[in-house]
Amino acid sequence: MNTVLKKLLILASVCCLCASASASASASASASASASASATATASNWQANAVHSGKNNFDVAKLRKEAEQGDAHAQYNLGVSYENGLDVPQDYSQALTWLRKSAEQGYAPGQNGLATLYSYGRGVTRDDKQSVVWYRKAAEQGYERAQYNLGAAYFNGLGVAKDYRQAALWTEKSAEQGNIYAMYNLALSYSRGQGVEKDLVQSHKWFSLAAASGDKPAAKKRDELETQMTPEQIRQAQALAKEWKPRCK
């Protein structure tokens, strides 16, 4: 696998994963039923924050009123609704309008959402550099999805010069908050010495944490890694995984 793991998720909440993640947790986040842990691609973007059922369960009229009154969270949710065609006709132009309004108020999920539109060219000409600008704004606020996406941008050289050290730095920030896909990618970086010093103990730890959250490929990678490790290294890695707790921004 020579590229960063891509996960296109439709998630049901925008809250920090710290509230639900733990070393022994079996859930990857508050909702990820539609995602496969084995999906891979050359880039990575968290998808919009909406239930993948064709409905947001929002009162659209009320949501629009709140958005028009300047509520950044409502603007974000309305933008997401238009992006995914949830309760409203799919309209990338409207998605861009509302996500930009949210982002320009400094709302991290809105910034990440706007970055995603630039990354995919939805409602706007694809612009990886602009995508990175907005991912960075959200990432610097501690938003773990944006940190993951910014790490992916550095890893793949999309909108920014390829830099494995920066990729690992942002991926680790996301992983520390409980993002299982960041955990997987960070484990790969440690196993290869890519952007970080090669460290099989750390790699095993992060694969174990991702595996504990239901990522089967991570479990397989961890088991393969053990063939290169001493029993003492394995014990150290297991102890680190057991002691780990998610860190909120």
Secondary structure, DSSP 8 states (H G I E B T S, - for coil): --S--------S--S-GGGT--TT---SSS--TT--TT---S------SS-TTS-----HHHHHHHHHTT-HHHHHHHHHHHHHTSSS---HHHHHHHHHHHHHTT-HHHHHHHHHHHHHTSSS---HHHHHHHHHHHHTTT-HHHHHHHHHHHHHTSSS---HHHHHHHHHHHHHTT-HHHHHHHHHHHHHTSSS---HHHHHHHHHHHHHTT-HHHHHHHHHHHTTS-HHHHHHHHHHHHH------
